[in-house]
Amino acid sequence: MGESVKKERKKLSLATQIFIALAIAIIVGLLMQKHADFAVTYIKPFGTIFLNLIKFIVGPIVLFSIMAGVVSMRDIKKVGAIGGTTILYYLCTTAFATAIGLGLANIFKGTFPILSVSDLTYEAQEGTSFMDTIVNIFPSNFLAPIYESTMLQVIVMALILGFAIILIGEKGRPAVKAIDVINDVCMKAMEMILKLSPIGVFCLLCPVIAENGAMIIGSLARVLLVAYIAYIAHAVIIYSLAVKALGHMSPLKFFKGMLPAILFAFSSASSVGTLPINLECTENMGASKEVASFVLPLGATINMDGTAIYQGVCAVFIASCYGIDLTFGQMLSIVATATLASIGTAGVPGAGMVMLAMVLQSVGLPLDGIALVAGVDRIFDMGRTTVNITGDASCTMIVSYLLRNRIKSWTDKDKEAETA
């Protein structure tokens, strides 16, 4: 009996391990504020190694999990039904997120500090035209999208190849088996890498706290606080209502099941990097594997609720620093721009800065204002990434529930057709 108790104590859940690593990273980071250079030089590289391993496996996982999901449906209509519902949900929640960010920022804008903006400089990346954005969705090379982590192109590749396998019928059966095997291999590799999560979390977060600990309680504390209030409000209100009303699932059960992914996302600030854990969490909560393998990779690429909140809060903050009051029309423009710009934004740390430049340009705000928040972007990023991946999971649970009966009827028809 004593041995069994010891074994139970040894087997801590992944969420517990990550939480412990998170707490230790915060404590050590605060203690090392005077030695931030040491943390960045000697601790951060191990976190980077872990993140590199995650990025290494994410491309193949997105490619083969979506292909496996598509071919398992055996019908392009199924893919269309799931894809259409997913994109509609993502666009609606992103619009809500931007509105919440703008609303709370306007409520608290009187508390934002007056900062000097005369010496600010920020070089914005050149914007991509609408037609170039459309063109860039489609790959011109088989390996480049995976190598460059251009996830929209990887998704398009997976859809084209998956559709092709479905359309050639019986000849495609060996390919279906091969895809399933390769997908299982990728998942096993991901499982091996994720065992290093606690170490990776500590090494990623500790240097951030060491560098920014003092800054968190400085002049930007209020805008950070407003952003995090908006993050929490959106997750608690919108996602709770959505999973309860549309997914017939207890919000408490949902957030409890998502805890490992939430903690990892907060530490790594990478939506795509959190994808493997998100897949595991949603399947453990009862989501259909074929839905999860399609919806989550798509969400990691186009669903940016947390990033949309960040755009709204930062736009109001930057406007306040320049003494500019945004009109209602400008706020509507920000909602539309942030919602549409979220499609195609890479799920990697720092991508929100590019989107923020697009949002500021859409309402004529000075791009130099980005320098005000650039120093603590990583701290913003941790919260917005957490919201992003939680939104992906909520969509997965909802779509899985809504389409469960339809998928079951489709599967039954497939079996009847095979028997006939």
C-alpha positions in Angstrom: 0.0 0.0 0.0 2.9 2.3 0.9 4.5 1.7 -2.5 1.3 2.5 -4.4 1.0 5.8 -2.5 4.6 6.7 -3.4 3.9 5.8 -7.1 0.8 8.1 -7.1 2.9 10.9 -5.6 5.6 10.5 -8.3 3.0 10.6 -11.1 2.2 14.3 -11.2 -0.1 15.4 -14.0 1.3 17.5 -16.8 -0.7 20.5 -15.7 0.7 20.2 -12.2 4.2 19.9 -13.4 3.8 22.9 -15.7 2.2 24.9 -12.9 5.1 24.1 -10.5 7.6 25.1 -13.2 5.6 28.3 -13.8 5.7 29.3 -10.1 9.4 28.5 -9.8 10.2 30.5 -13.0 8.4 33.6 -11.5 10.2 33.3 -8.2 13.6 32.7 -9.7 13.0 35.4 -12.3 12.1 38.0 -9.7 15.2 37.1 -7.7 17.4 37.4 -10.8 16.2 40.9 -11.9 19.7 42.2 -11.2 21.2 39.4 -13.2 18.9 39.4 -16.2 21.8 39.1 -18.6 22.8 35.8 -17.0 19.2 34.5 -17.3 19.0 35.5 -21.0 22.4 34.2 -21.8 22.4 30.8 -20.0 18.8 29.9 -19.2 16.8 31.2 -22.2 18.8 29.1 -24.8 17.4 25.8 -23.2 13.9 27.2 -23.6 14.7 28.1 -27.2 15.8 24.5 -27.8 12.5 23.2 -26.4 10.5 25.7 -28.5 12.6 24.7 -31.6 11.6 21.0 -31.0 8.0 22.0 -30.7 8.2 24.0 -34.0 10.0 21.1 -35.6 7.1 18.7 -35.0 4.3 21.2 -35.5 4.6 21.5 -39.3 4.3 17.7 -39.9 1.5 17.4 -37.2 -0.6 20.2 -38.9 -0.1 18.6 -42.4 -0.8 15.0 -41.4 -3.4 15.6 -38.8 -5.5 17.7 -41.2 -5.0 15.1 -44.0 -6.0 12.3 -41.6 -9.1 14.3 -40.5 -10.1 14.9 -44.1 -9.6 11.4 -45.4 -11.3 9.9 -42.4 -14.5 11.8 -43.4 -14.4 10.3 -46.9 -16.7 13.0 -48.1 -15.8 16.6 -49.1 -19.2 17.7 -47.9 -18.2 16.8 -44.4 -15.1 18.9 -44.6 -17.2 21.8 -45.9 -19.7 21.5 -43.1 -17.0 21.5 -40.4 -14.9 24.2 -42.1 -17.8 26.6 -42.6 -19.0 26.3 -39.0 -15.5 26.7 -37.7 -14.6 29.8 -39.7 -18.0 31.5 -38.8 -17.4 30.8 -35.1 -13.8 32.2 -35.3 -14.8 35.4 -37.1 -17.7 36.1 -34.7 -15.6 35.5 -31.5 -12.8 37.6 -32.9 -15.2 40.5 -33.5 -16.5 40.2 -30.0 -13.0 40.1 -28.6 -12.0 43.3 -30.4 -15.2 45.0 -29.1 -14.4 43.9 -25.5 -10.9 45.2 -25.8 -12.0 48.6 -27.1 -14.9 48.8 -24.6 -12.7 48.1 -21.5 -9.9 50.3 -22.8 -12.3 53.3 -23.2 -13.7 52.7 -19.7 -10.2 52.8 -18.2 -8.5 55.2 -20.6 -8.7 58.0 -18.0 -6.2 56.0 -15.9 -3.6 55.6 -18.6 -0.4 57.5 -17.8 0.6 60.6 -19.9 3.8 59.5 -21.6 6.2 61.5 -23.7 5.9 60.5 -27.3 8.3 62.9 -29.0 11.3 60.6 -29.2 9.4 57.4 -30.2 10.5 55.6 -33.3 9.2 52.4 -34.8 9.9 51.0 -38.3 6.7 49.2 -39.4 6.9 46.3 -41.8 5.4 47.1 -45.2 1.8 46.1 -45.5 0.7 43.3 -47.8 -2.0 44.2 -50.3 -5.3 42.2 -50.2 -4.5 40.4 -53.5 -1.0 39.5 -52.3 -2.5 38.1 -49.2 -4.8 35.9 -51.3 -1.9 34.7 -53.5 0.3 34.0 -50.5 -2.3 31.5 -49.1 -1.4 29.1 -52.0 2.0 27.3 -51.9 4.3 27.2 -54.8 6.6 24.6 -53.3 5.9 21.4 -51.4 8.6 21.8 -48.7 8.8 25.6 -48.2 5.5 26.0 -46.3 6.6 23.4 -43.7 10.2 24.8 -43.6 9.0 28.4 -43.2 6.1 27.4 -40.9 3.6 29.2 -43.2 0.6 27.4 -41.7 -2.1 28.6 -44.0 -0.2 27.1 -46.9 0.3 23.9 -45.0 -3.4 23.7 -44.4 -4.1 24.3 -48.1 -1.6 21.5 -49.0 -3.3 19.2 -46.6 -6.8 19.9 -48.0 -5.7 19.5 -51.6 -3.9 16.2 -50.9 -6.7 15.0 -48.7 -9.4 15.8 -51.3 -7.3 14.1 -54.0 -7.1 10.9 -51.9 -10.9 10.9 -51.3 -11.6 11.5 -55.0 -9.5 8.6 -56.3 -11.6 6.2 -54.2 -10.4 2.6 -53.6 -6.9 3.4 -55.1 -6.4 5.8 -52.2 -6.8 3.2 -49.4 -3.0 2.5 -49.1 -2.4 6.3 -48.8 -5.0 6.6 -46.1 -3.3 3.9 -44.1 0.1 5.5 -44.7 -1.2 8.9 -43.5 -2.7 7.4 -40.4 0.7 5.7 -39.6 2.7 8.8 -40.2 0.2 10.9 -38.1 0.6 8.4 -35.2 4.4 8.6 -35.5 4.3 12.4 -35.4 2.0 12.3 -32.4 4.3 9.9 -30.6 7.3 12.2 -31.3 5.2 15.1 -30.0 4.5 13.1 -26.8 8.2 12.6 -26.3 8.9 16.3 -26.7 6.1 17.3 -24.4 7.7 15.4 -21.5 10.2 18.2 -21.5 7.5 20.8 -21.0 8.2 21.8 -17.3 11.9 22.4 -18.1 11.0 24.3 -21.3 8.4 26.4 -19.4 10.9 27.4 -16.7 13.6 28.3 -19.2 11.3 30.4 -21.4 9.5 32.3 -18.6 12.4 32.9 -16.1 14.3 35.3 -18.4 11.1 37.2 -19.3 10.4 37.8 -15.6 14.0 38.7 -14.9 14.0 41.3 -17.7 10.6 42.8 -17.2 9.8 42.3 -13.5 10.4 45.9 -12.6 8.7 47.1 -15.8 5.5 45.3 -14.9 5.0 47.6 -11.9 6.0 50.6 -13.9 4.2 53.1 -16.1 2.7 50.4 -18.4 1.2 48.4 -15.6 -2.3 49.9 -16.2 -2.5 49.1 -19.9 -1.3 45.6 -19.1 -3.9 45.3 -16.4 -6.7 46.4 -18.7 -5.6 43.9 -21.4 -5.5 41.0 -18.9 -9.0 42.0 -17.5 -10.2 41.9 -21.1 -8.5 38.6 -21.7 -10.2 37.0 -18.7 -13.6 38.6 -19.4 -13.6 37.3 -22.9 -12.6 33.8 -21.9 -14.9 33.6 -18.9 -18.0 35.2 -20.5 -17.9 34.5 -24.2 -16.3 31.0 -24.1 -18.4 29.9 -21.1 -21.6 31.0 -22.7 -20.5 29.4 -26.1 -19.6 26.0 -24.7 -22.7 25.9 -22.5 -25.2 27.1 -25.0 -23.8 25.6 -28.2 -21.7 22.7 -26.9 -23.9 21.6 -24.0 -20.8 21.4 -21.8 -20.1 22.7 -18.3 -17.7 25.7 -18.5 -15.9 24.4 -15.3 -15.3 21.0 -17.0 -14.0 22.8 -20.1 -11.6 25.1 -18.3 -10.4 22.3 -16.0 -9.7 20.1 -19.0 -7.9 22.9 -20.8 -5.6 23.7 -17.8 -2.4 22.0 -19.3 -2.8 23.8 -22.6 -3.6 27.1 -20.9 -0.5 26.9 -18.7 1.8 25.9 -21.6 0.4 28.7 -23.8 0.9 31.3 -21.1 4.5 30.2 -20.7 5.5 29.7 -24.4 3.4 32.5 -26.0 3.0 30.3 -29.1 -0.4 29.2 -30.4 1.1 26.8 -32.9 3.5 25.4 -30.3 0.6 24.7 -27.9 -1.3 22.8 -30.7 -0.1 19.3 -29.6 -1.2 19.7 -26.0 -4.5 21.3 -27.2 -5.2 18.2 -29.4 -4.7 16.0 -26.3 -6.8 18.2 -24.0 -9.8 18.4 -26.4 -9.8 14.7 -27.2 -9.6 13.9 -23.4 -12.8 16.1 -23.0 -14.6 14.0 -25.6 -14.1 15.9 -28.8 -14.2 13.9 -32.0 -10.6 13.2 -33.2 -11.5 14.0 -36.8 -13.0 17.3 -35.8 -10.1 18.2 -33.5 -7.5 17.3 -36.1 -9.1 19.8 -38.5 -10.4 22.6 -36.3 -7.4 23.1 -34.0 -4.7 23.5 -36.7 -7.0 25.9 -38.6 -7.7 27.8 -35.4 -3.9 28.1 -34.6 -3.6 29.9 -37.9 -6.7 32.1 -38.2 -8.3 32.4 -34.7 -6.7 35.3 -32.9 -9.2 36.4 -30.2 -6.5 37.3 -27.7 -4.6 39.2 -30.3 -7.8 41.1 -31.3 -8.3 42.2 -27.7 -4.7 43.4 -27.7 -5.3 45.5 -30.8 -8.3 47.2 -29.3 -6.6 48.0 -25.9 -3.3 49.2 -27.5 -5.1 51.3 -30.1 -7.0 53.2 -27.4 -3.8 53.4 -25.2 -1.6 54.8 -28.1 -4.3 57.2 -29.2 -4.6 58.5 -25.5 -0.8 59.0 -25.3 -1.0 61.2 -28.5 -4.1 63.1 -27.1 -6.4 61.6 -29.8 -10.0 60.5 -29.1 -11.1 57.7 -31.4 -14.5 58.2 -33.0 -17.2 55.4 -33.1 -16.5 55.0 -36.9 -12.8 54.5 -36.2 -13.6 51.9 -33.5 -15.8 50.0 -36.0 -12.9 50.1 -38.5 -10.6 48.7 -35.8 -13.0 45.8 -35.2 -13.3 45.0 -38.9 -9.5 45.3 -39.5 -8.5 43.2 -36.5 -11.1 40.5 -37.4 -9.9 40.2 -41.0 -6.2 40.7 -40.2 -6.4 37.7 -37.8 -6.7 35.4 -40.9 -3.2 34.4 -41.9 -1.4 35.8 -38.8 1.2 33.2 -37.9 0.7 31.6 -34.4 4.2 32.4 -33.2 5.5 34.9 -30.6 5.4 38.5 -31.7 3.0 38.2 -34.6 0.6 40.6 -32.9 2.9 43.5 -33.5 2.5 43.2 -37.3 -1.3 43.1 -36.8 -1.2 46.2 -34.5 0.6 48.1 -37.2 -2.2 47.2 -39.7 -4.9 48.3 -37.2 -3.1 51.6 -36.4 -2.8 52.4 -40.1 -6.5 51.7 -40.7 -7.5 54.5 -38.4 -4.6 56.9 -39.1 -2.8 56.6 -35.7 1.0 57.1 -35.7 2.9 53.8 -36.0 5.7 55.2 -33.8 3.2 54.6 -30.9 4.0 50.9 -31.1 7.3 51.6 -29.4 5.2 52.4 -26.3 4.2 48.8 -25.9 7.0 47.0 -27.7 9.1 46.6 -24.6 6.4 44.6 -22.8 5.0 42.9 -25.9 6.0 39.5 -24.6 3.9 40.0 -21.5 0.9 40.9 -23.6 1.7 38.0 -25.8 1.5 35.4 -23.0 -2.1 36.4 -22.2 -3.3 36.8 -25.8 -1.9 33.4 -26.8 -3.7 31.8 -23.9 -7.0 33.3 -25.1 -6.3 32.3 -28.7 -5.8 28.6 -27.9 -8.7 28.5 -25.5 -10.9 29.8 -28.3 -9.6 27.1 -30.6 -10.6 24.5 -28.0 -14.0 26.0 -27.4 -14.7 25.9 -31.2 -13.5 22.2 -31.3 -15.9 21.2 -28.5 -18.8 23.1 -30.0 -18.3 21.9 -33.6 -17.8 18.3 -32.3 -21.1 18.4 -30.5 -23.1 20.1 -33.3 -21.8 17.7 -35.9 -21.7 14.5 -33.8 -25.1 13.3 -35.0 -24.4 14.3 -38.6 -21.0 12.7 -38.6 -22.6 9.5 -37.1 -25.2 9.5 -39.8 -22.5 10.0 -42.5 -20.4 7.2 -41.0 -23.4 4.9 -41.0 -24.1 5.7 -44.7 -20.4 5.0 -45.5 -20.6 1.6 -43.8 -23.9 0.8 -45.6 -22.2 1.7 -48.9 -19.2 -0.4 -48.1 -21.4 -3.4 -47.2 -23.5 -2.9 -50.4 
